[in-house]
Amino acid sequence: MLALSARQMNTSSDFLAGKACPQRLHVKFRRKPTVLVVYFNTTTVKESLKMRNRRTFTVEFKAQMVKLYENGKPRKDIIREYDLTPSALDKWIKQSKTSGSFKEKDNRSPEENELIQLRKENKRLLMENDILKQAALILGQK
């Protein structure tokens, strides 16, 4: 848990306003006091505090990005130009190579499919077991 004093919180808000310079934070991690000296570039702090909305991409867009990569455009350029995360592009390339589909259902291994099927069956059997226990209780009372 991060603990900041009132003075530190005021100066932290100065960071967001672009007023402050280097900051010394007294931070408690698991009850052990630690002192961190933090040097921030004000614009970096503002940008890092913004939450990025989750984006969805169409199948056509994903296929187009994979095609660009396969045609020799550097991965770094694709990521920068289209504002993608490296992991997303890598995942699309892998999915395209393995199954040709970008749907999670199509890219599961046989073991994953079997595990999902076994979990469904287990859930159904547990429900049936509960119903039979209740029926036995009701019949036992009469």
N, C-alpha and C positions, 0 to 999 in steps of 0.2 A: 504494500500500500504506500502511496506517495503522500507524504505529509509536508505541507508548506505553511510557513507562518504568514500572518496578514501582510507584513511588509514585503515578503517575497511574492505574495499573490499580486500585490499592487504593482510591483516592478514587472511581474510576468505579464500583466495586462499592458504595461508600457511596451513590451516586446511586440504585442499584437498591434499596437498603435504605431509602431515604428520608432519609438522614442529611446528605448533603452540600449545599453551596450552590454559588455560581458556581465554575466550574472553568476553569483555563487549561490547554489542551492543546497540547503541542508535537507537531505533525504533520508527517510528511515526505511530500510529494507529488512523485514523480519526482525524488527526491534534492534537492529544494529545501526547506529547513526553513521551516515556516510556523507561526505562533502563532495559535491561535484561542481567543478567550474565549467560552465557551459558558454561557449562562444557561438552565437547564432547569427546567421545572415537573416535579417528581418523578413525578406521575401520568402526565404525557405521555410521559416516558421509558419508564416501565414498559409502557404500552400500545403504544408504537411498537416496542418490542423483541419483542413477542409476534408470532409468525407466525400469520397468518390461514389457516385451512384452506380449501382450494378447495371451493366449494359448487356443487352442481348443482341446477337448478331444473326443475320439470316444465313441459311445454308448456302445461298448463292455467294454471299460476301466471304464466308469461310473458304469456299471452293476457289474463289478468285484469289484470296491471299495465298493459298497453297499453290495455285498455278503460278503466281508471281515467284514464289520461292523455288519451285521446280524449274522455272525458266531461267534461273540464275541471278535473280535480284537478291542482294545481300539481306540476310535476316535482320540485321541491325537497321537497315534503311526502311524495311517494311514496318518494323515496330515503331520507328520514329515518325514516319510519314502518316501512318494510320492510327497513331496513339494507342497501340496495343500493348498488352503485357507479354513478356517473352514466354511465359508459361502457357498462355492461351494459344499463341502461334505454334509452339512446339506440340501442344496437345492436338491441334487441328491437323498438323502434318502427320503425326503418328496415327491418328484416326483415319486419315485419308489413305495412308499406306496399308494399314491392316485390313480395313473392311470397306473402304470407299464411302462410308457413311459417317455423318457427324452426330448421329443419335447415340446416346449412352447405351440404350438397349441393344443396339446392333454391335457395339464394341465390347460387350462383356465376354469374359472367358467362359469356357464350359463349366469350370469350377464355380464361378460366380453365379451362373444361371442355376446350377444344381443347389447351391447354398440358398438362393432365393426361394426355390421351389420347396426345399426342405423346411425352411422357416414358415412358409405358408401352411404346409401340411402339419407342422408342429402346432401352430396357432389353432388350426381347425380341430385337431385332436384334443388340445387342452379345453377348448370350448365344449366339445362333446363330452369330455370327462366331467366337467362342471355340471352340465345338464343331467348326466346320469347320477351324479352324487345328490343333486337336489331331488330328483325323482325318487331315489332310494330313501331319502329322509322323509318325503311326503308319504310314501307307501309304508314306511316303518311306523309312522305315527297312527295309522288307521287300524 
